[in-house]
Amino acid sequence: MRVFVAGGSGVLGRRLVPQLVARGHEVTATTTSDTKLELLAALGAKGVVMDGLDAVSVGEAVASAQPDVIVHQMTSIAPKADLKHMDKWFAVTNRLRTEGTEHLLAAAEATGVPHVVAQSYGSWNGIRRGGWVKTEEEPTDLAEGTPAHVGSMAMRHVEERVVSVGGAALRYGWFYGPGAMDGLVTPVRKRQFPLVGGGTGYTSWIHLDDAASATVLAVEQRATGVFNIADDEPAPVNQWLPYLADAVGAKPPMRLPVWLARPLAGSVAIIMMTEGRAFSNAKAKRVLGWQLRYPSWRQGFKAELERAEAA
């Protein structure tokens, strides 16, 4: 198929484009900078500079590519995490998930593109009621009254709009892998990623290569609806954070009581650490026939750290 990857030079796009090309698809991939066109060419794609927040730019890029499917992977996330000010940290990404989604859907309608696959998120943000692991039948949490609320609404917008036109919204777990480890490993090594409270909040992880392979299947099968794209082992913070610290040769993470962590890290970090709900991947495995290279973050963390050290 002719596949249009909006955000092809991003951290997931760089793993997705080669997999699509290897499966025989003709890929047009976008970037916001002409300095990354050479990178996209090396990945096997035709690179196009596009501003996802400009309707004309999006419309022209899609019309020129004449794709069979659009894959929406547009984000703009600063590498240094700022959960305390998540609304500011994700400000541009939130616009890409609202305005950018609308521009892509309008371009798809104008040019007759029959299928859209879009990025959503499902790591620790399951609805905070009931059990610790959520299916696609349950909504994500909107985090009302926190800096994450605007972003949560933006992701809800992506899911509702893309599914309404017969597309697929993929709730990816917390990414790790090439280009996505430093922002996590560096603070863990410096003991700047404390364990808050009991660390009972659950998290879902996904290696970038596994996220990409699930996306390829969603494209090829013209999947519809919401899919949780996470590994087989949702786990509480009090398991994966000490494990990661040990894997990188760091001292165990510091422990902070909730009352002390709240003014330092903010309400979103407290929710993630103590109340987070993770996600089941059973539907994606059953419906898409998806098989993971790294079924658990335990083996995935070690493999990725070994790869990074060898490089």
N, C-alpha and C positions, 0 to 999 in steps of 0.2 A: 504494500500500500504506500501511498504518498502520505507521510506523517509530518505534521507541522508541530514542532516542539517549541512553545513559547517559554523562554527561560532556559534555552538549551545549554548555555554556558555556566549555569548555576551548579551547586554542589551535587544535586541529583542528576541534572541534565547531562553532566559530564560522564556519568555512569550509564545513563539511559541511552544516549545517542549511539554509542558503540554496540550495545545489545540490539537495538533496532536495525542498525546497518548489518550486523552479523546475521540477522534473520531474513535479510533480503529486502528490507524496506528502503524506500527513497526518502531521506530525511532532510527537511528544511528546519534549521534551528536558529533561534533569535538570540541576540545579545543587545545590550544597551550601548556597547562601545565597539568601534571598529578595530580596536586593538585586540579583540578576542576573536575576530574572524578567522585568523590563522589557526587558532586552537580548534575551532569548530571544523575547519577543513581537515585538520589532522585526525579528528574523531570520525571523519567520513561523511560529514553533513555539508549541505550548502548553507553558509552562514548569511544571516540578514540582520542588519541593525534595525531595531524596532523599539519604540517607546510605548510600553504597555498602557500608559495613562493617556495616550493620544489616540483618539478614535480613528483619525485619518491614517496615522502611521500603522495601526493594527489592520485596518481595512485593506490598505494597499499591500501589506506584507502577505496577508492571507490570500487575497485575490491573485497575487503573483504566483504563489506556491500551488494553488489549486489542490489542496490536500483532500484526502479521504477521511482524515481524522485530525482533530486539534488536541494536543496535550498541553494543558495549562500548568506550568511549573514556575510561574513568575513569582519571585519573592525579592526582597531587598533587606536582608537582615545583617546588622552589624555583627562582626565576629565576637565582640565582647558582650557577654550576656548582661542584661540589666532587668532582672525580674521585678525589681522595686519600681521601675518606671517603664513597665511593659508597653504602655500605650505609646510612649515616645519611641521606644526601641523598635516597635513594629509599625510605626506610623505609615511608612511608605508601603510596606507589605499589606497592611490593612486596606489601603487604597487599591492595590493591585488585585486584592481578593474581592473587592466590590466593583469599583469602576473598571478595572482591568478585565474582570470576568464579563461584565456587560459588553465591553468592546469586543471581546473574542466571540461572544454569543451572537452579537449583531453581525459580525463579519461572517460567522458560520452560516447564519440565516441568509445573508445577502449573496453568498457564493455557493450555497447549496451543500455545505459540508454536513454529512449526515450524523457524525458522532463526535462527542467531546469527552475527554477524560481529564479530570482536574485534581489538583492537590488539596487535600484537607489535612487534618491533624488529629491523631488519637494516641496519646502517650499516657498522660496522668490526668487528663481533663474529661474523664467520663463523669456522667451525672453523679453527684455526691449523695446517693441514697442506695440502700440495698447492698448487694455484694460488691466485692472489690474488682471484679472483672466484667466488662460490659460487652454486649453484642451490638450489632448494627441496629437492632430494634429499639435501642435506648439512645436518647439524645446525648450530645456532649453537654458539658456544664457551661453555662453562660457567665459564671463568675461575676454575678451582679455585685456592684459596690467595690470592685477591685480594678486595678489598672489593666487587667486582662479582659475586661468585659467588651471593650470595643473590638479587640481581636477575635474574641469568641463569637461575637455577632457577625463579623466578617466571614469567618469560616462557616457559620450556619448559612450565610448568604450563598457562598459557593455551593454548598451541598444542595440546598433547596433549588437553586436556579439550574444547576447542571443536571440534576436528576429530573427536573420538570421537562427538560427537552430530550429526555431519553439517554442521557449520558451517565458516566460513572464518576463518583467522588471517592477518592482513595484517602482514607484516614491513616496516614503514615505515623508509625511510632517515632520515638526520639531517634534521629539519625546519628549513626556513627559510621566511620569509615574514612576513606581518603578525603582530606579537606574538611572533615567534620569532627576531628578529635581534639585539636589544640585548645579550642574554647572550653573543653571539658577537662582534659588531662592537666593543663597548666595550673588551674586553680586547685585541683586535687593534689598535685605535687606540692603546692605551696601551702597546703592546709587552709585554703580559703573557701572550701566547699564543705561547710559543717553539716553534721547530722543534727537536725532539729527535732526536738521532742523525742518521741520514740521511733521516729523514722518509719512509721507504719503506712504511710501513703504508698500506693502502688504505681509502678511505671511500666510502660511497654516500650521496648527497643526494636530497632530494625537496622540492619546493615544496609548501606546504600546499594550494594549490588543486589540484595534480595528485594529491596524496594523497587529497583529498576526492573527486575525480572517479573514482578507482579504487574507492573505497569505495562510491560510488553504484552502480557497475557490479556489484560483488560482492553488494550488496543486491538489485538488480533481477534478477540472473541466478541468485540463490540458489546462489552459488558454494560449493564445498566444498574443503577442503584448505588448504595453506599457499601464500601468494603473496608474492613479493618485490615491494614497491612502492617502486621507486627510479628515478632517472633513467638515461639511456643511457650516462653517462660515469663509472663508478667510477674514482677517481683517487687516487694517493698524496698524502700530506700535503704533500710537497715541491713539489707542483704547485698544489693549491687554496689552501693557506695564504698563500704569497706573492702569488697572484692576488688573494685577498680583501684583503690588506693594501694592495696597489696600488689596488684599486677604492675603498677608503675613504680614500685619501689618506694612508695611514700609511707609516712607514718599514718596510723589510723586517723580518720577524720575527727576533728574536734566535735564535741557535743555541746549544743546550746539549748537551754530551755526555751519554750515558745515565747514567754514574756520578754526575753532578751533578744531573741531573733526577730521579733516583729518590727521594732524600730530600725534594726540594722538591715534586714533583708526584705521586709515588706510582706504584705498579706498574700501575694501570689506564691511566694516561696513557702510560706507556712502551709498553704493548701496543698501544694505539690508534695511536701515532705510528710505531712501528717494525715491528709484526707484524700489524696489522689486516687482515682479509679482508673485502672488499666483496661486493656481491650483484648477480646478473643479473636483469633485469626481463623476460626473454624470455617466460616463462610467462604473466605477467599480460597482456602485449601480445597474445600468441597466443590465450589462452583467453578473456579478457574483452573483447578488441578495444579495449584501452585505448590512447588517444592522449594524449601529454603536451603541455601548453602550453609547458613549459620542458624540452626534452630534455636540456639540460646545465646544470649549476650555473654555468657560465661566463656564459651569457645570463641565467639566473635571478637570480644575485647582482646583476648590473648593473641589471636591471629592478626588482628589489625596492629597491635602494638609491636609484634614481631616484624610485620611488614614495614612499619615506619622506621624501626630501628635498623633494619637491613638496608633501607634506602638512604 
